[in-house]
Amino acid sequence: WFLGFCLSQSICLSTKNYQAMKKYKWPIILLNLIALLVFFNFSVYSKEKTLEDGKLIYLKLAPVDPRSLMQGDYMTLNYDISSNFNSSIDEKRGYCIVKLDAINNAEFVRLQPNKTPLNKGEYRIKYYQTEFGNIGLGAESYFFQEGKADIFENAVAGGIKIDNEGNSILIGLYDKNLKLLK
């Protein structure tokens, strides 16, 4: 980005200045590569932290025609709490606030644009508005091994781990007894 900025400025366009900048080409490329690796590793670290420390909650799956649900080696997930909005959502992005029952099944409370307010016993999950007017929670596809579709047809809930910021990671699919399907 630095090289692009300098080249766009008239001061760097002269031949003399271009030659001077040429010797900084590799250090600038290396610096950008290091910045990219730091960003990537931080992203992986934050996901691992959510997996390790996040709260496991269950989101009930809404009924979907299994013929269109299975496509190759992945399954499109449709959560019950994310499909009852049509186009009544004011914000394109925000937080879906849920409460948990005794066995950590999530129940929809409200949508809000900011992290707060958050009442006792409530949890936030980041959402975005889909093109169909529903909300997406960022975990709408589940990939599995080819030929295992019949196992996952019995799924009634998706298990996600959430952190305090509202980030979520899909852990797996669960049957009616909340047993992890493998």
VEXFI-246800 format. One record per residue (C-alpha): residue number from 1; residue in one letter; x, y, z. Coordinates in pm, 1 decimal. Each point is the difference from the previous one (the first is absolute). Layout:
<pts>
[NUM,"A",[X,Y,Z]]
...
</pts>
This chain:
<pts>
[1,"W",[0.0,0.0,0.0]]
[2,"F",[291.1,231.1,76.9]]
[3,"L",[155.0,-50.7,-343.9]]
[4,"G",[-334.8,68.0,-165.6]]
[5,"F",[-44.4,317.5,202.3]]
[6,"C",[346.8,126.9,-89.5]]
[7,"L",[-41.6,-77.5,-365.9]]
[8,"S",[-326.2,191.1,-8.6]]
[9,"Q",[170.0,312.5,134.6]]
[10,"S",[178.4,226.5,-247.6]]
[11,"I",[309.0,13.5,219.2]]
[12,"C",[70.7,-368.9,-67.7]]
[13,"L",[-56.0,14.4,-373.4]]
[14,"S",[334.0,145.7,-96.5]]
[15,"T",[262.8,-245.3,-122.6]]
[16,"K",[237.2,82.1,283.2]]
[17,"N",[-263.3,-60.9,267.3]]
[18,"Y",[-121.5,-314.9,-177.6]]
[19,"Q",[351.9,-143.8,10.1]]
[20,"A",[22.5,84.6,370.6]]
[21,"M",[-335.2,-171.4,64.2]]
[22,"K",[105.6,-305.0,-201.3]]
[23,"K",[251.7,-97.7,267.6]]
[24,"Y",[-284.1,-6.6,256.8]]
[25,"K",[-217.4,-229.1,-212.8]]
[26,"W",[86.9,-327.7,178.4]]
[27,"P",[-8.6,138.6,354.6]]
[28,"I",[-343.3,146.1,-71.3]]
[29,"I",[-123.9,-331.5,-143.8]]
[30,"L",[141.3,-185.4,301.0]]
[31,"L",[-161.8,245.7,242.4]]
[32,"N",[-338.2,-46.0,-168.7]]
[33,"L",[39.3,-377.7,9.2]]
[34,"I",[80.2,8.9,371.5]]
[35,"A",[-304.2,221.7,64.4]]
[36,"L",[-219.5,-247.3,-191.0]]
[37,"L",[135.1,-294.9,198.4]]
[38,"V",[-55.0,182.0,330.6]]
[39,"F",[-360.8,76.4,-97.8]]
[40,"F",[-61.6,-360.3,-111.0]]
[41,"N",[152.1,-147.1,317.6]]
[42,"F",[-201.9,237.0,219.3]]
[43,"S",[-316.8,-111.9,-179.7]]
[44,"V",[84.0,-366.8,59.0]]
[45,"Y",[87.6,73.2,364.3]]
[46,"S",[-332.7,175.4,62.5]]
[47,"K",[-196.3,-292.3,-152.4]]
[48,"E",[198.1,-248.6,210.0]]
[49,"K",[-71.9,211.0,309.0]]
[50,"T",[-373.9,-10.0,-79.6]]
[51,"L",[17.0,-378.5,-40.3]]
[52,"E",[182.6,-36.7,330.6]]
[53,"D",[-182.5,254.8,216.2]]
[54,"G",[-329.4,56.8,-182.0]]
[55,"K",[-341.4,-101.4,129.5]]
[56,"L",[-164.4,-289.4,-183.0]]
[57,"I",[-359.1,74.4,-97.3]]
[58,"Y",[-245.8,-188.7,-217.1]]
[59,"L",[-196.0,163.9,-279.3]]
[60,"K",[-309.5,-188.5,-113.3]]
[61,"L",[5.5,-75.8,-371.9]]
[62,"A",[-306.3,103.6,-198.7]]
[63,"P",[-154.6,-265.3,-221.4]]
[64,"V",[140.0,-5.8,-352.4]]
[65,"D",[-70.5,-232.5,-291.7]]
[66,"P",[282.2,-257.9,24.6]]
[67,"R",[27.2,-28.9,-378.9]]
[68,"S",[114.0,361.0,-22.1]]
[69,"L",[176.9,-12.1,336.6]]
[70,"M",[270.6,-241.5,-112.6]]
[71,"Q",[227.6,103.0,-282.3]]
[72,"G",[312.8,-206.5,-39.7]]
[73,"D",[194.0,-10.7,323.5]]
[74,"Y",[-154.4,291.4,185.4]]
[75,"M",[-329.6,93.9,155.9]]
[76,"T",[-163.2,340.2,-0.1]]
[77,"L",[-125.7,83.9,348.3]]
[78,"N",[-311.9,201.9,68.5]]
[79,"Y",[-33.5,97.7,364.3]]
[80,"D",[-346.5,46.4,144.5]]
[81,"I",[89.8,334.7,166.5]]
[82,"S",[137.7,146.3,-323.5]]
[83,"S",[-290.8,-63.9,-234.1]]
[84,"N",[-299.9,191.4,134.8]]
[85,"F",[87.2,355.5,-95.3]]
[86,"N",[-90.0,46.8,-366.8]]
[87,"S",[109.4,359.5,-72.3]]
[88,"S",[-83.1,157.2,336.9]]
[89,"I",[365.7,38.8,101.2]]
[90,"D",[116.6,358.0,39.0]]
[91,"E",[375.5,-62.1,22.9]]
[92,"K",[211.0,-191.9,-253.5]]
[93,"R",[235.1,-117.3,278.4]]
[94,"G",[-35.9,-25.4,372.8]]
[95,"Y",[-51.9,-242.3,284.5]]
[96,"C",[-260.2,-269.8,44.3]]
[97,"I",[-72.2,-22.8,372.7]]
[98,"V",[-95.9,-342.3,133.9]]
[99,"K",[-83.0,-156.8,335.4]]
[100,"L",[87.3,-357.0,84.8]]
[101,"D",[-226.8,-258.0,155.4]]
[102,"A",[120.7,-259.1,253.0]]
[103,"I",[180.1,-207.6,-267.0]]
[104,"N",[145.3,298.0,-194.9]]
[105,"N",[-258.0,11.6,-279.1]]
[106,"A",[-3.4,356.0,-130.4]]
[107,"E",[-326.8,193.9,-6.1]]
[108,"F",[-27.4,323.0,-197.5]]
[109,"V",[-43.3,318.1,206.8]]
[110,"R",[67.4,293.7,-234.2]]
[111,"L",[226.6,154.6,-262.1]]
[112,"Q",[207.2,305.4,85.2]]
[113,"P",[259.8,206.2,-187.6]]
[114,"N",[250.8,25.4,288.6]]
[115,"K",[157.3,-232.4,256.3]]
[116,"T",[-196.1,159.0,282.6]]
[117,"P",[-243.5,-23.7,170.8]]
[118,"L",[49.6,-360.5,104.6]]
[119,"N",[-213.1,-118.1,292.0]]
[120,"K",[87.0,-275.6,242.3]]
[121,"G",[-21.8,-342.5,-161.9]]
[122,"E",[13.9,139.5,-354.8]]
[123,"Y",[263.2,-73.3,-262.3]]
[124,"R",[84.9,177.7,-323.4]]
[125,"I",[71.2,-149.8,-341.5]]
[126,"K",[112.5,220.1,-288.8]]
[127,"Y",[-239.6,-3.3,-293.9]]
[128,"Y",[-24.3,140.8,-351.1]]
[129,"Q",[-308.6,43.1,-214.3]]
[130,"T",[-22.0,-245.6,-290.0]]
[131,"E",[-129.2,80.0,-346.0]]
[132,"F",[-326.6,-178.0,88.4]]
[133,"G",[-73.1,221.6,302.3]]
[134,"N",[99.5,-257.7,261.1]]
[135,"I",[304.7,22.9,221.1]]
[136,"G",[321.2,-196.7,-40.4]]
[137,"L",[204.0,-99.8,301.3]]
[138,"G",[316.6,-86.6,-191.6]]
[139,"A",[-30.8,-377.0,30.0]]
[140,"E",[-248.8,-96.7,-267.2]]
[141,"S",[194.7,-281.1,-166.6]]
[142,"Y",[117.9,-328.3,146.2]]
[143,"F",[253.1,-207.7,-189.9]]
[144,"F",[23.0,-374.9,55.0]]
[145,"Q",[158.1,-306.1,-155.1]]
[146,"E",[-147.3,-120.7,-330.3]]
[147,"G",[-256.6,-275.4,50.4]]
[148,"K",[-92.9,98.9,358.5]]
[149,"A",[-311.4,202.4,-87.9]]
[150,"D",[-240.1,-250.5,159.1]]
[151,"I",[161.4,54.5,342.2]]
[152,"F",[-48.1,376.4,-11.0]]
[153,"E",[-361.8,-12.1,-121.8]]
[154,"N",[-94.3,-67.0,366.3]]
[155,"A",[144.5,332.2,116.0]]
[156,"V",[-240.2,217.0,198.5]]
[157,"A",[248.7,254.5,136.3]]
[158,"G",[325.3,166.2,-88.8]]
[159,"G",[249.9,41.7,280.0]]
[160,"I",[196.0,323.8,-5.5]]
[161,"K",[250.3,147.7,239.2]]
[162,"I",[-29.7,372.2,65.0]]
[163,"D",[237.4,243.3,166.3]]
[164,"N",[-71.5,320.1,192.5]]
[165,"E",[25.0,209.2,-318.0]]
[166,"G",[-273.4,-194.4,-183.1]]
[167,"N",[231.9,-196.1,-228.6]]
[168,"S",[-114.9,-353.3,-68.6]]
[169,"I",[146.3,-323.9,-134.6]]
[170,"L",[-204.4,-301.2,-107.2]]
[171,"I",[113.3,-304.2,200.9]]
[172,"G",[-226.7,-264.8,-146.9]]
[173,"L",[-351.6,-129.1,-49.3]]
[174,"Y",[-199.8,-169.0,274.6]]
[175,"D",[-293.1,-243.2,7.7]]
[176,"K",[-318.5,29.9,210.0]]
[177,"N",[189.9,-123.6,310.8]]
[178,"L",[270.3,265.8,-59.7]]
[179,"K",[250.5,-270.1,-90.4]]
[180,"L",[270.4,114.3,-241.7]]
[181,"L",[-45.0,-159.4,-341.4]]
[182,"K",[320.6,-137.7,-151.3]]
</pts>
